[in-house]
Amino acid sequence: METAAYTIEILGQTVTVKSGTDPEVVQEALRIAALKTADAQKRLPRSAPYQLALLALLDLAEDYVRSKRRTSDYRKRLDEKTAETLALIEAELKP
């Protein structure tokens, strides 16, 4: 995949990033970053940009941890259901 440049304005700063990742993924990541920083700015309007960026980063990290836990819980439930289903099938197949 080719490297492309993307420009975004966050906290009054225009930033250009280059990425070889799927353009849709990059655009979504940039959109989320802009939303998180704007949200941080609404909550702490008189804070310095670096403080807002740190708050947005912490919010993103929290979202990541929650998603990771949900995925882990889902996998655990899926494994349990798979084991139950397999046990039922094996019980039916026994002579």
C-alpha positions in Angstrom: 0.0 0.0 0.0 1.3 3.5 -0.9 2.1 6.1 1.8 -0.3 9.0 1.8 -0.3 12.3 3.6 -3.2 13.4 5.8 -3.7 16.8 7.3 -5.7 17.5 10.4 -6.2 20.5 12.7 -6.2 19.6 16.4 -6.2 22.2 19.2 -5.5 25.0 16.7 -2.4 23.1 15.3 -2.3 21.8 11.8 -0.6 18.5 11.6 0.3 16.4 8.6 0.9 12.7 9.0 2.0 10.1 6.6 0.7 6.6 6.7 0.8 3.5 4.5 -2.2 2.1 6.4 -5.7 1.7 4.9 -7.0 5.2 4.2 -10.3 4.5 5.9 -8.5 3.4 9.1 -6.4 6.6 9.1 -9.4 8.8 8.4 -11.3 7.2 11.3 -8.3 7.5 13.6 -7.9 11.2 12.8 -11.7 11.7 13.3 -11.5 10.0 16.7 -8.4 12.0 17.7 -10.2 15.3 16.8 -13.3 14.3 18.7 -11.4 13.3 21.8 -9.4 16.5 21.9 -12.5 18.6 21.3 -14.2 16.8 24.1 -11.2 17.4 26.4 -11.3 21.1 25.5 -15.0 21.3 26.4 -14.3 19.7 29.8 -11.2 21.8 30.5 -11.5 25.0 28.4 -8.7 26.9 30.1 -6.1 24.1 29.9 -2.9 24.2 27.9 -2.9 22.2 24.6 -0.5 19.6 26.0 -2.8 19.0 28.9 -5.7 18.6 26.6 -3.7 16.2 24.4 -2.8 14.1 27.5 -6.4 14.0 28.6 -7.5 12.9 25.2 -4.7 10.2 25.2 -5.9 9.0 28.6 -9.5 8.8 27.3 -8.4 6.8 24.3 -6.3 4.5 26.5 -9.4 3.9 28.7 -11.5 3.2 25.6 -8.9 0.7 24.4 -8.7 -1.1 27.8 -12.5 -1.4 27.9 -12.6 -2.7 24.3 -9.9 -5.2 25.1 -11.8 -6.5 28.2 -15.0 -6.8 26.2 -13.2 -8.8 23.5 -11.6 -11.0 26.2 -15.0 -11.6 27.9 -16.6 -12.3 24.5 -13.9 -14.9 23.6 -14.3 -16.5 27.0 -18.1 -16.8 26.6 -17.6 -18.1 23.0 -15.1 -20.7 24.2 -17.6 -21.8 26.9 -20.5 -22.1 24.5 -18.3 -23.9 22.0 -17.3 -26.4 24.7 -20.9 -26.9 25.7 -22.0 -27.4 22.1 -19.2 -29.9 21.5 -20.1 -31.8 24.6 -23.8 -32.0 23.4 -22.7 -33.3 20.0 -20.3 -35.9 21.5 -23.1 -37.1 23.9 -25.4 -37.5 20.9 -22.8 -39.4 18.9 -22.0 -41.9 21.7 -23.6 -45.3 21.1 
